[in-house]
Amino acid sequence: MALLMNQCDIAITAAGTTLYELCAITVPTITYSMSDNQMVPANDFTKDGCCLYAGDCRDNPLFINNITNLMNTLYHDDVVRNSLHQHMKKIHI
């Protein structure tokens, strides 16, 4: 999976153990929650500056807009991408 992830410019993933894998290879990541047990990792990784959080996808009419806006941010903002990269390198697996 690391080989596939390493080919990505950005990743979009639910807030689970995949966040650790993406941090290990420092792929700028947008995360979201889709269950209650993903709320804590989503908030923790976001608070630590390791990813951007698009929100909870359950019953959220703005979820797709959030993803789109965050993708545009990652595409256009080198400072945000570099910040994510630096914070992701600090995560110890």
mmCIF file as gemmi writes it, N, C-alpha and C atoms, coordinates in Angstrom:
data_model
loop_
_atom_site.group_PDB
_atom_site.id
_atom_site.type_symbol
_atom_site.label_atom_id
_atom_site.label_alt_id
_atom_site.label_comp_id
_atom_site.label_asym_id
_atom_site.label_entity_id
_atom_site.label_seq_id
_atom_site.pdbx_PDB_ins_code
_atom_site.Cartn_x
_atom_site.Cartn_y
_atom_site.Cartn_z
_atom_site.occupancy
_atom_site.B_iso_or_equiv
_atom_site.pdbx_formal_charge
_atom_site.auth_seq_id
_atom_site.auth_asym_id
_atom_site.pdbx_PDB_model_num
ATOM 1 N N . MET Axp A 1 ? 0.824 -1.193 0 1 0 ? 1 A 1
ATOM 2 C CA . MET Axp A 1 ? 0 0 0 1 0 ? 1 A 1
ATOM 3 C C . MET Axp A 1 ? 0.866 1.254 0 1 0 ? 1 A 1
ATOM 4 N N . ALA Axp A 2 ? 2.012 1.201 0.657 1 0 ? 2 A 1
ATOM 5 C CA . ALA Axp A 2 ? 2.898 2.362 0.709 1 0 ? 2 A 1
ATOM 6 C C . ALA Axp A 2 ? 3.349 2.786 -0.685 1 0 ? 2 A 1
ATOM 7 N N . LEU Axp A 3 ? 3.584 1.819 -1.577 1 0 ? 3 A 1
ATOM 8 C CA . LEU Axp A 3 ? 3.995 2.154 -2.939 1 0 ? 3 A 1
ATOM 9 C C . LEU Axp A 3 ? 2.904 2.935 -3.663 1 0 ? 3 A 1
ATOM 10 N N . LEU Axp A 4 ? 1.67 2.512 -3.488 1 0 ? 4 A 1
ATOM 11 C CA . LEU Axp A 4 ? 0.546 3.204 -4.104 1 0 ? 4 A 1
ATOM 12 C C . LEU Axp A 4 ? 0.38 4.603 -3.495 1 0 ? 4 A 1
ATOM 13 N N . MET Axp A 5 ? 0.416 4.674 -2.168 1 0 ? 5 A 1
ATOM 14 C CA . MET Axp A 5 ? 0.268 5.964 -1.492 1 0 ? 5 A 1
ATOM 15 C C . MET Axp A 5 ? 1.378 6.928 -1.895 1 0 ? 5 A 1
ATOM 16 N N . ASN Axp A 6 ? 2.567 6.409 -2.073 1 0 ? 6 A 1
ATOM 17 C CA . ASN Axp A 6 ? 3.715 7.247 -2.414 1 0 ? 6 A 1
ATOM 18 C C . ASN Axp A 6 ? 3.574 7.907 -3.78 1 0 ? 6 A 1
ATOM 19 N N . GLN Axp A 7 ? 2.696 7.405 -4.625 1 0 ? 7 A 1
ATOM 20 C CA . GLN Axp A 7 ? 2.469 7.981 -5.942 1 0 ? 7 A 1
ATOM 21 C C . GLN Axp A 7 ? 1.427 9.103 -5.918 1 0 ? 7 A 1
ATOM 22 N N . CYS Axp A 8 ? 0.818 9.324 -4.76 1 0 ? 8 A 1
ATOM 23 C CA . CYS Axp A 8 ? -0.267 10.302 -4.64 1 0 ? 8 A 1
ATOM 24 C C . CYS Axp A 8 ? 0.255 11.691 -4.313 1 0 ? 8 A 1
ATOM 25 N N . ASP Axp A 9 ? -0.378 12.696 -4.888 1 0 ? 9 A 1
ATOM 26 C CA . ASP Axp A 9 ? -0.083 14.085 -4.545 1 0 ? 9 A 1
ATOM 27 C C . ASP Axp A 9 ? -0.812 14.485 -3.268 1 0 ? 9 A 1
ATOM 28 N N . ILE Axp A 10 ? -2.038 13.984 -3.106 1 0 ? 10 A 1
ATOM 29 C CA . ILE Axp A 10 ? -2.812 14.172 -1.876 1 0 ? 10 A 1
ATOM 30 C C . ILE Axp A 10 ? -3.611 12.902 -1.629 1 0 ? 10 A 1
ATOM 31 N N . ALA Axp A 11 ? -4.099 12.77 -0.411 1 0 ? 11 A 1
ATOM 32 C CA . ALA Axp A 11 ? -4.952 11.629 -0.077 1 0 ? 11 A 1
ATOM 33 C C . ALA Axp A 11 ? -6.203 12.133 0.624 1 0 ? 11 A 1
ATOM 34 N N . ILE Axp A 12 ? -7.288 11.429 0.423 1 0 ? 12 A 1
ATOM 35 C CA . ILE Axp A 12 ? -8.54 11.676 1.132 1 0 ? 12 A 1
ATOM 36 C C . ILE Axp A 12 ? -8.919 10.352 1.771 1 0 ? 12 A 1
ATOM 37 N N . THR Axp A 13 ? -9.04 10.35 3.099 1 0 ? 13 A 1
ATOM 38 C CA . THR Axp A 13 ? -9.291 9.097 3.804 1 0 ? 13 A 1
ATOM 39 C C . THR Axp A 13 ? -10.115 9.322 5.056 1 0 ? 13 A 1
ATOM 40 N N . ALA Axp A 14 ? -10.864 8.305 5.419 1 0 ? 14 A 1
ATOM 41 C CA . ALA Axp A 14 ? -11.544 8.337 6.712 1 0 ? 14 A 1
ATOM 42 C C . ALA Axp A 14 ? -10.484 8.314 7.814 1 0 ? 14 A 1
ATOM 43 N N . ALA Axp A 15 ? -10.836 8.831 8.96 1 0 ? 15 A 1
ATOM 44 C CA . ALA Axp A 15 ? -9.888 8.974 10.074 1 0 ? 15 A 1
ATOM 45 C C . ALA Axp A 15 ? -9.709 7.647 10.799 1 0 ? 15 A 1
ATOM 46 N N . GLY Axp A 16 ? -8.816 6.849 10.273 1 0 ? 16 A 1
ATOM 47 C CA . GLY Axp A 16 ? -8.485 5.564 10.888 1 0 ? 16 A 1
ATOM 48 C C . GLY Axp A 16 ? -6.983 5.368 10.863 1 0 ? 16 A 1
ATOM 49 N N . THR Axp A 17 ? -6.56 4.134 10.907 1 0 ? 17 A 1
ATOM 50 C CA . THR Axp A 17 ? -5.127 3.84 10.956 1 0 ? 17 A 1
ATOM 51 C C . THR Axp A 17 ? -4.391 4.263 9.68 1 0 ? 17 A 1
ATOM 52 N N . THR Axp A 18 ? -5.117 4.462 8.6 1 0 ? 18 A 1
ATOM 53 C CA . THR Axp A 18 ? -4.499 4.934 7.364 1 0 ? 18 A 1
ATOM 54 C C . THR Axp A 18 ? -3.81 6.286 7.57 1 0 ? 18 A 1
ATOM 55 N N . LEU Axp A 19 ? -4.295 7.075 8.51 1 0 ? 19 A 1
ATOM 56 C CA . LEU Axp A 19 ? -3.653 8.363 8.781 1 0 ? 19 A 1
ATOM 57 C C . LEU Axp A 19 ? -2.196 8.175 9.211 1 0 ? 19 A 1
ATOM 58 N N . TYR Axp A 20 ? -1.926 7.142 9.986 1 0 ? 20 A 1
ATOM 59 C CA . TYR Axp A 20 ? -0.541 6.867 10.387 1 0 ? 20 A 1
ATOM 60 C C . TYR Axp A 20 ? 0.323 6.509 9.18 1 0 ? 20 A 1
ATOM 61 N N . GLU Axp A 21 ? -0.234 5.71 8.289 1 0 ? 21 A 1
ATOM 62 C CA . GLU Axp A 21 ? 0.507 5.319 7.091 1 0 ? 21 A 1
ATOM 63 C C . GLU Axp A 21 ? 0.811 6.523 6.21 1 0 ? 21 A 1
ATOM 64 N N . LEU Axp A 22 ? -0.168 7.403 6.059 1 0 ? 22 A 1
ATOM 65 C CA . LEU Axp A 22 ? 0.041 8.59 5.239 1 0 ? 22 A 1
ATOM 66 C C . LEU Axp A 22 ? 1.033 9.55 5.892 1 0 ? 22 A 1
ATOM 67 N N . CYS Axp A 23 ? 1.041 9.611 7.21 1 0 ? 23 A 1
ATOM 68 C CA . CYS Axp A 23 ? 2.043 10.423 7.911 1 0 ? 23 A 1
ATOM 69 C C . CYS Axp A 23 ? 3.438 9.856 7.697 1 0 ? 23 A 1
ATOM 70 N N . ALA Axp A 24 ? 3.548 8.55 7.683 1 0 ? 24 A 1
ATOM 71 C CA . ALA Axp A 24 ? 4.863 7.92 7.519 1 0 ? 24 A 1
ATOM 72 C C . ALA Axp A 24 ? 5.497 8.283 6.185 1 0 ? 24 A 1
ATOM 73 N N . ILE Axp A 25 ? 4.671 8.481 5.157 1 0 ? 25 A 1
ATOM 74 C CA . ILE Axp A 25 ? 5.229 8.847 3.849 1 0 ? 25 A 1
ATOM 75 C C . ILE Axp A 25 ? 4.932 10.303 3.489 1 0 ? 25 A 1
ATOM 76 N N . THR Axp A 26 ? 4.353 11.033 4.42 1 0 ? 26 A 1
ATOM 77 C CA . THR Axp A 26 ? 4.082 12.481 4.342 1 0 ? 26 A 1
ATOM 78 C C . THR Axp A 26 ? 3.305 12.914 3.1 1 0 ? 26 A 1
ATOM 79 N N . VAL Axp A 27 ? 2.234 12.211 2.816 1 0 ? 27 A 1
ATOM 80 C CA . VAL Axp A 27 ? 1.333 12.62 1.73 1 0 ? 27 A 1
ATOM 81 C C . VAL Axp A 27 ? 0.304 13.584 2.333 1 0 ? 27 A 1
ATOM 82 N N . PRO Axp A 28 ? 0.196 14.808 1.814 1 0 ? 28 A 1
ATOM 83 C CA . PRO Axp A 28 ? -0.808 15.748 2.329 1 0 ? 28 A 1
ATOM 84 C C . PRO Axp A 28 ? -2.19 15.098 2.297 1 0 ? 28 A 1
ATOM 85 N N . THR Axp A 29 ? -2.887 15.192 3.429 1 0 ? 29 A 1
ATOM 86 C CA . THR Axp A 29 ? -4.099 14.396 3.611 1 0 ? 29 A 1
ATOM 87 C C . THR Axp A 29 ? -5.284 15.227 4.057 1 0 ? 29 A 1
ATOM 88 N N . ILE Axp A 30 ? -6.422 14.912 3.465 1 0 ? 30 A 1
ATOM 89 C CA . ILE Axp A 30 ? -7.716 15.41 3.917 1 0 ? 30 A 1
ATOM 90 C C . ILE Axp A 30 ? -8.406 14.22 4.565 1 0 ? 30 A 1
ATOM 91 N N . THR Axp A 31 ? -8.876 14.413 5.78 1 0 ? 31 A 1
ATOM 92 C CA . THR Axp A 31 ? -9.554 13.313 6.459 1 0 ? 31 A 1
ATOM 93 C C . THR Axp A 31 ? -10.981 13.71 6.801 1 0 ? 31 A 1
ATOM 94 N N . TYR Axp A 32 ? -11.757 12.727 7.145 1 0 ? 32 A 1
ATOM 95 C CA . TYR Axp A 32 ? -13.149 12.935 7.547 1 0 ? 32 A 1
ATOM 96 C C . TYR Axp A 32 ? -13.535 11.807 8.482 1 0 ? 32 A 1
ATOM 97 N N . SER Axp A 33 ? -14.632 11.995 9.17 1 0 ? 33 A 1
ATOM 98 C CA . SER Axp A 33 ? -15.143 10.908 10.015 1 0 ? 33 A 1
ATOM 99 C C . SER Axp A 33 ? -16.443 10.397 9.42 1 0 ? 33 A 1
ATOM 100 N N . MET Axp A 34 ? -16.639 9.099 9.613 1 0 ? 34 A 1
ATOM 101 C CA . MET Axp A 34 ? -17.877 8.483 9.15 1 0 ? 34 A 1
ATOM 102 C C . MET Axp A 34 ? -18.455 7.547 10.204 1 0 ? 34 A 1
ATOM 103 N N . SER Axp A 35 ? -17.854 7.588 11.4 1 0 ? 35 A 1
ATOM 104 C CA . SER Axp A 35 ? -18.372 6.84 12.543 1 0 ? 35 A 1
ATOM 105 C C . SER Axp A 35 ? -17.891 7.533 13.81 1 0 ? 35 A 1
ATOM 106 N N . ASP Axp A 36 ? -18.554 7.253 14.904 1 0 ? 36 A 1
ATOM 107 C CA . ASP Axp A 36 ? -18.215 7.91 16.168 1 0 ? 36 A 1
ATOM 108 C C . ASP Axp A 36 ? -16.782 7.638 16.603 1 0 ? 36 A 1
ATOM 109 N N . ASN Axp A 37 ? -16.29 6.429 16.362 1 0 ? 37 A 1
ATOM 110 C CA . ASN Axp A 37 ? -14.94 6.09 16.818 1 0 ? 37 A 1
ATOM 111 C C . ASN Axp A 37 ? -13.846 6.777 15.994 1 0 ? 37 A 1
ATOM 112 N N . GLN Axp A 38 ? -14.208 7.476 14.934 1 0 ? 38 A 1
ATOM 113 C CA . GLN Axp A 38 ? -13.221 8.211 14.14 1 0 ? 38 A 1
ATOM 114 C C . GLN Axp A 38 ? -13.124 9.684 14.532 1 0 ? 38 A 1
ATOM 115 N N . MET Axp A 39 ? -13.98 10.122 15.413 1 0 ? 39 A 1
ATOM 116 C CA . MET Axp A 39 ? -13.976 11.536 15.801 1 0 ? 39 A 1
ATOM 117 C C . MET Axp A 39 ? -12.687 11.923 16.527 1 0 ? 39 A 1
ATOM 118 N N . VAL Axp A 40 ? -12.241 11.1 17.455 1 0 ? 40 A 1
ATOM 119 C CA . VAL Axp A 40 ? -11.029 11.425 18.223 1 0 ? 40 A 1
ATOM 120 C C . VAL Axp A 40 ? -9.793 11.464 17.324 1 0 ? 40 A 1
ATOM 121 N N . PRO Axp A 41 ? -9.534 10.416 16.509 1 0 ? 41 A 1
ATOM 122 C CA . PRO Axp A 41 ? -8.366 10.517 15.633 1 0 ? 41 A 1
ATOM 123 C C . PRO Axp A 41 ? -8.453 11.697 14.659 1 0 ? 41 A 1
ATOM 124 N N . ALA Axp A 42 ? -9.625 11.952 14.128 1 0 ? 42 A 1
ATOM 125 C CA . ALA Axp A 42 ? -9.778 13.084 13.2 1 0 ? 42 A 1
ATOM 126 C C . ALA Axp A 42 ? -9.401 14.386 13.883 1 0 ? 42 A 1
ATOM 127 N N . ASN Axp A 43 ? -9.91 14.577 15.085 1 0 ? 43 A 1
ATOM 128 C CA . ASN Axp A 43 ? -9.601 15.806 15.816 1 0 ? 43 A 1
ATOM 129 C C . ASN Axp A 43 ? -8.142 15.871 16.235 1 0 ? 43 A 1
ATOM 130 N N . ASP Axp A 44 ? -7.583 14.753 16.696 1 0 ? 44 A 1
ATOM 131 C CA . ASP Axp A 44 ? -6.188 14.743 17.151 1 0 ? 44 A 1
ATOM 132 C C . ASP Axp A 44 ? -5.213 15.017 16.012 1 0 ? 44 A 1
ATOM 133 N N . PHE Axp A 45 ? -5.371 14.336 14.896 1 0 ? 45 A 1
ATOM 134 C CA . PHE Axp A 45 ? -4.461 14.538 13.766 1 0 ? 45 A 1
ATOM 135 C C . PHE Axp A 45 ? -4.592 15.959 13.21 1 0 ? 45 A 1
ATOM 136 N N . THR Axp A 46 ? -5.806 16.484 13.203 1 0 ? 46 A 1
ATOM 137 C CA . THR Axp A 46 ? -6.018 17.844 12.726 1 0 ? 46 A 1
ATOM 138 C C . THR Axp A 46 ? -5.392 18.85 13.683 1 0 ? 46 A 1
ATOM 139 N N . LYS Axp A 47 ? -5.627 18.656 14.973 1 0 ? 47 A 1
ATOM 140 C CA . LYS Axp A 47 ? -5.057 19.552 15.987 1 0 ? 47 A 1
ATOM 141 C C . LYS Axp A 47 ? -3.536 19.55 15.928 1 0 ? 47 A 1
ATOM 142 N N . ASP Axp A 48 ? -2.947 18.398 15.633 1 0 ? 48 A 1
ATOM 143 C CA . ASP Axp A 48 ? -1.495 18.285 15.542 1 0 ? 48 A 1
ATOM 144 C C . ASP Axp A 48 ? -0.947 18.802 14.211 1 0 ? 48 A 1
ATOM 145 N N . GLY Axp A 49 ? -1.815 19.258 13.325 1 0 ? 49 A 1
ATOM 146 C CA . GLY Axp A 49 ? -1.381 19.838 12.056 1 0 ? 49 A 1
ATOM 147 C C . GLY Axp A 49 ? -0.976 18.827 11.005 1 0 ? 49 A 1
ATOM 148 N N . CYS Axp A 50 ? -1.437 17.586 11.163 1 0 ? 50 A 1
ATOM 149 C CA . CYS Axp A 50 ? -1.024 16.513 10.25 1 0 ? 50 A 1
ATOM 150 C C . CYS Axp A 50 ? -1.979 16.295 9.087 1 0 ? 50 A 1
ATOM 151 N N . CYS Axp A 51 ? -3.149 16.878 9.147 1 0 ? 51 A 1
ATOM 152 C CA . CYS Axp A 51 ? -4.115 16.712 8.068 1 0 ? 51 A 1
ATOM 153 C C . CYS Axp A 51 ? -5.136 17.832 8.141 1 0 ? 51 A 1
ATOM 154 N N . LEU Axp A 52 ? -5.945 17.912 7.118 1 0 ? 52 A 1
ATOM 155 C CA . LEU Axp A 52 ? -7.064 18.845 7.083 1 0 ? 52 A 1
ATOM 156 C C . LEU Axp A 52 ? -8.341 18.039 7.278 1 0 ? 52 A 1
ATOM 157 N N . TYR Axp A 53 ? -9.254 18.561 8.068 1 0 ? 53 A 1
ATOM 158 C CA . TYR Axp A 53 ? -10.473 17.828 8.408 1 0 ? 53 A 1
ATOM 159 C C . TYR Axp A 53 ? -11.657 18.392 7.646 1 0 ? 53 A 1
ATOM 160 N N . ALA Axp A 54 ? -12.339 17.529 6.91 1 0 ? 54 A 1
ATOM 161 C CA . ALA Axp A 54 ? -13.503 17.931 6.106 1 0 ? 54 A 1
ATOM 162 C C . ALA Axp A 54 ? -14.816 17.781 6.856 1 0 ? 54 A 1
ATOM 163 N N . GLY Axp A 55 ? -14.777 17.208 8.048 1 0 ? 55 A 1
ATOM 164 C CA . GLY Axp A 55 ? -15.987 17.048 8.846 1 0 ? 55 A 1
ATOM 165 C C . GLY Axp A 55 ? -16.501 15.625 8.837 1 0 ? 55 A 1
ATOM 166 N N . ASP Axp A 56 ? -17.638 15.469 9.464 1 0 ? 56 A 1
ATOM 167 C CA . ASP Axp A 56 ? -18.31 14.183 9.547 1 0 ? 56 A 1
ATOM 168 C C . ASP Axp A 56 ? -19.2 14.052 8.317 1 0 ? 56 A 1
ATOM 169 N N . CYS Axp A 57 ? -19.029 12.981 7.566 1 0 ? 57 A 1
ATOM 170 C CA . CYS Axp A 57 ? -19.776 12.835 6.306 1 0 ? 57 A 1
ATOM 171 C C . CYS Axp A 57 ? -21.227 12.413 6.513 1 0 ? 57 A 1
ATOM 172 N N . ARG Axp A 58 ? -21.567 11.99 7.712 1 0 ? 58 A 1
ATOM 173 C CA . ARG Axp A 58 ? -22.939 11.555 7.973 1 0 ? 58 A 1
ATOM 174 C C . ARG Axp A 58 ? -23.864 12.767 8.061 1 0 ? 58 A 1
ATOM 175 N N . ASP Axp A 59 ? -24.854 12.789 7.24 1 0 ? 59 A 1
ATOM 176 C CA . ASP Axp A 59 ? -25.881 13.844 7.279 1 0 ? 59 A 1
ATOM 177 C C . ASP Axp A 59 ? -25.284 15.242 7.276 1 0 ? 59 A 1
ATOM 178 N N . ASN Axp A 60 ? -24.234 15.455 6.491 1 0 ? 60 A 1
ATOM 179 C CA . ASN Axp A 60 ? -23.594 16.762 6.395 1 0 ? 60 A 1
ATOM 180 C C . ASN Axp A 60 ? -23.749 17.259 4.965 1 0 ? 60 A 1
ATOM 181 N N . PRO Axp A 61 ? -24.677 18.176 4.71 1 0 ? 61 A 1
ATOM 182 C CA . PRO Axp A 61 ? -24.907 18.631 3.336 1 0 ? 61 A 1
ATOM 183 C C . PRO Axp A 61 ? -23.728 19.394 2.744 1 0 ? 61 A 1
ATOM 184 N N . LEU Axp A 62 ? -22.806 19.86 3.581 1 0 ? 62 A 1
ATOM 185 C CA . LEU Axp A 62 ? -21.646 20.607 3.085 1 0 ? 62 A 1
ATOM 186 C C . LEU Axp A 62 ? -20.404 19.739 2.919 1 0 ? 62 A 1
ATOM 187 N N . PHE Axp A 63 ? -20.519 18.449 3.148 1 0 ? 63 A 1
ATOM 188 C CA . PHE Axp A 63 ? -19.351 17.585 3.137 1 0 ? 63 A 1
ATOM 189 C C . PHE Axp A 63 ? -18.587 17.63 1.813 1 0 ? 63 A 1
ATOM 190 N N . ILE Axp A 64 ? -19.261 17.477 0.701 1 0 ? 64 A 1
ATOM 191 C CA . ILE Axp A 64 ? -18.594 17.493 -0.608 1 0 ? 64 A 1
ATOM 192 C C . ILE Axp A 64 ? -17.962 18.861 -0.86 1 0 ? 64 A 1
ATOM 193 N N . ASN Axp A 65 ? -18.651 19.926 -0.488 1 0 ? 65 A 1
ATOM 194 C CA . ASN Axp A 65 ? -18.069 21.268 -0.62 1 0 ? 65 A 1
ATOM 195 C C . ASN Axp A 65 ? -16.808 21.396 0.227 1 0 ? 65 A 1
ATOM 196 N N . ASN Axp A 66 ? -16.828 20.85 1.435 1 0 ? 66 A 1
ATOM 197 C CA . ASN Axp A 66 ? -15.648 20.888 2.299 1 0 ? 66 A 1
ATOM 198 C C . ASN Axp A 66 ? -14.47 20.176 1.646 1 0 ? 66 A 1
ATOM 199 N N . ILE Axp A 67 ? -14.721 18.996 1.097 1 0 ? 67 A 1
ATOM 200 C CA . ILE Axp A 67 ? -13.66 18.238 0.419 1 0 ? 67 A 1
ATOM 201 C C . ILE Axp A 67 ? -13.105 19.053 -0.748 1 0 ? 67 A 1
ATOM 202 N N . THR Axp A 68 ? -13.99 19.604 -1.549 1 0 ? 68 A 1
ATOM 203 C CA . THR Axp A 68 ? -13.577 20.385 -2.713 1 0 ? 68 A 1
ATOM 204 C C . THR Axp A 68 ? -12.748 21.597 -2.31 1 0 ? 68 A 1
ATOM 205 N N . ASN Axp A 69 ? -13.19 22.313 -1.301 1 0 ? 69 A 1
ATOM 206 C CA . ASN Axp A 69 ? -12.458 23.494 -0.839 1 0 ? 69 A 1
ATOM 207 C C . ASN Axp A 69 ? -11.087 23.129 -0.297 1 0 ? 69 A 1
ATOM 208 N N . LEU Axp A 70 ? -11.016 22.036 0.452 1 0 ? 70 A 1
ATOM 209 C CA . LEU Axp A 70 ? -9.72 21.614 1.002 1 0 ? 70 A 1
ATOM 210 C C . LEU Axp A 70 ? -8.784 21.124 -0.1 1 0 ? 70 A 1
ATOM 211 N N . MET Axp A 71 ? -9.328 20.458 -1.115 1 0 ? 71 A 1
ATOM 212 C CA . MET Axp A 71 ? -8.501 20.05 -2.255 1 0 ? 71 A 1
ATOM 213 C C . MET Axp A 71 ? -7.93 21.284 -2.957 1 0 ? 71 A 1
ATOM 214 N N . ASN Axp A 72 ? -8.742 22.304 -3.123 1 0 ? 72 A 1
ATOM 215 C CA . ASN Axp A 72 ? -8.267 23.545 -3.738 1 0 ? 72 A 1
ATOM 216 C C . ASN Axp A 72 ? -7.186 24.194 -2.88 1 0 ? 72 A 1
ATOM 217 N N . THR Axp A 73 ? -7.365 24.159 -1.575 1 0 ? 73 A 1
ATOM 218 C CA . THR Axp A 73 ? -6.345 24.701 -0.674 1 0 ? 73 A 1
ATOM 219 C C . THR Axp A 73 ? -5.027 23.97 -0.867 1 0 ? 73 A 1
ATOM 220 N N . LEU Axp A 74 ? -5.068 22.651 -0.87 1 0 ? 74 A 1
ATOM 221 C CA . LEU Axp A 74 ? -3.832 21.883 -1.036 1 0 ? 74 A 1
ATOM 222 C C . LEU Axp A 74 ? -3.207 22.102 -2.41 1 0 ? 74 A 1
ATOM 223 N N . TYR Axp A 75 ? -4.021 22.286 -3.408 1 0 ? 75 A 1
ATOM 224 C CA . TYR Axp A 75 ? -3.509 22.507 -4.762 1 0 ? 75 A 1
ATOM 225 C C . TYR Axp A 75 ? -2.804 23.86 -4.887 1 0 ? 75 A 1
ATOM 226 N N . HIS Axp A 76 ? -3.376 24.877 -4.255 1 0 ? 76 A 1
ATOM 227 C CA . HIS Axp A 76 ? -2.891 26.244 -4.455 1 0 ? 76 A 1
ATOM 228 C C . HIS Axp A 76 ? -1.97 26.775 -3.364 1 0 ? 76 A 1
ATOM 229 N N . ASP Axp A 77 ? -1.911 26.14 -2.213 1 0 ? 77 A 1
ATOM 230 C CA . ASP Axp A 77 ? -1.205 26.737 -1.076 1 0 ? 77 A 1
ATOM 231 C C . ASP Axp A 77 ? 0.003 25.893 -0.655 1 0 ? 77 A 1
ATOM 232 N N . ASP Axp A 78 ? 1.176 26.295 -1.141 1 0 ? 78 A 1
ATOM 233 C CA . ASP Axp A 78 ? 2.412 25.591 -0.795 1 0 ? 78 A 1
ATOM 234 C C . ASP Axp A 78 ? 2.695 25.638 0.702 1 0 ? 78 A 1
ATOM 235 N N . VAL Axp A 79 ? 2.335 26.724 1.351 1 0 ? 79 A 1
ATOM 236 C CA . VAL Axp A 79 ? 2.59 26.87 2.786 1 0 ? 79 A 1
ATOM 237 C C . VAL Axp A 79 ? 1.812 25.814 3.566 1 0 ? 79 A 1
ATOM 238 N N . VAL Axp A 80 ? 0.566 25.601 3.217 1 0 ? 80 A 1
ATOM 239 C CA . VAL Axp A 80 ? -0.247 24.585 3.902 1 0 ? 80 A 1
ATOM 240 C C . VAL Axp A 80 ? 0.336 23.197 3.661 1 0 ? 80 A 1
ATOM 241 N N . ARG Axp A 81 ? 0.663 22.889 2.418 1 0 ? 81 A 1
ATOM 242 C CA . ARG Axp A 81 ? 1.239 21.574 2.111 1 0 ? 81 A 1
ATOM 243 C C . ARG Axp A 81 ? 2.547 21.35 2.874 1 0 ? 81 A 1
ATOM 244 N N . ASN Axp A 82 ? 3.409 22.357 2.889 1 0 ? 82 A 1
ATOM 245 C CA . ASN Axp A 82 ? 4.68 22.222 3.607 1 0 ? 82 A 1
ATOM 246 C C . ASN Axp A 82 ? 4.477 22.08 5.107 1 0 ? 82 A 1
ATOM 247 N N . SER Axp A 83 ? 3.513 22.796 5.641 1 0 ? 83 A 1
ATOM 248 C CA . SER Axp A 83 ? 3.207 22.673 7.067 1 0 ? 83 A 1
ATOM 249 C C . SER Axp A 83 ? 2.731 21.262 7.405 1 0 ? 83 A 1
ATOM 250 N N . LEU Axp A 84 ? 1.823 20.723 6.592 1 0 ? 84 A 1
ATOM 251 C CA . LEU Axp A 84 ? 1.361 19.351 6.805 1 0 ? 84 A 1
ATOM 252 C C . LEU Axp A 84 ? 2.541 18.389 6.75 1 0 ? 84 A 1
ATOM 253 N N . HIS Axp A 85 ? 3.383 18.567 5.77 1 0 ? 85 A 1
ATOM 254 C CA . HIS Axp A 85 ? 4.55 17.697 5.605 1 0 ? 85 A 1
ATOM 255 C C . HIS Axp A 85 ? 5.419 17.714 6.865 1 0 ? 85 A 1
ATOM 256 N N . GLN Axp A 86 ? 5.707 18.883 7.378 1 0 ? 86 A 1
ATOM 257 C CA . GLN Axp A 86 ? 6.561 18.998 8.57 1 0 ? 86 A 1
ATOM 258 C C . GLN Axp A 86 ? 5.915 18.364 9.798 1 0 ? 86 A 1
ATOM 259 N N . HIS Axp A 87 ? 4.623 18.583 9.974 1 0 ? 87 A 1
ATOM 260 C CA . HIS Axp A 87 ? 3.936 17.998 11.131 1 0 ? 87 A 1
ATOM 261 C C . HIS Axp A 87 ? 3.807 16.486 11.012 1 0 ? 87 A 1
ATOM 262 N N . MET Axp A 88 ? 3.585 16.003 9.803 1 0 ? 88 A 1
ATOM 263 C CA . MET Axp A 88 ? 3.446 14.562 9.589 1 0 ? 88 A 1
ATOM 264 C C . MET Axp A 88 ? 4.732 13.83 9.925 1 0 ? 88 A 1
ATOM 265 N N . LYS Axp A 89 ? 5.878 14.452 9.645 1 0 ? 89 A 1
ATOM 266 C CA . LYS Axp A 89 ? 7.175 13.812 9.934 1 0 ? 89 A 1
ATOM 267 C C . LYS Axp A 89 ? 7.375 13.603 11.436 1 0 ? 89 A 1
ATOM 268 N N . LYS Axp A 90 ? 6.645 14.344 12.256 1 0 ? 90 A 1
ATOM 269 C CA . LYS Axp A 90 ? 6.828 14.265 13.714 1 0 ? 90 A 1
ATOM 270 C C . LYS Axp A 90 ? 5.991 13.161 14.362 1 0 ? 90 A 1
ATOM 271 N N . ILE Axp A 91 ? 5.073 12.57 13.607 1 0 ? 91 A 1
ATOM 272 C CA . ILE Axp A 91 ? 4.217 11.509 14.156 1 0 ? 91 A 1
ATOM 273 C C . ILE Axp A 91 ? 5.059 10.238 14.294 1 0 ? 91 A 1
ATOM 274 N N . HIS Axp A 92 ? 5.041 9.67 15.477 1 0 ? 92 A 1
ATOM 275 C CA . HIS Axp A 92 ? 5.787 8.432 15.727 1 0 ? 92 A 1
ATOM 276 C C . HIS Axp A 92 ? 4.824 7.247 15.692 1 0 ? 92 A 1
ATOM 277 N N . ILE Axp A 93 ? 5.155 6.319 14.87 1 0 ? 93 A 1
ATOM 278 C CA . ILE Axp A 93 ? 4.276 5.158 14.678 1 0 ? 93 A 1
ATOM 279 C C . ILE Axp A 93 ? 4.731 4.031 15.576 1 0 ? 93 A 1
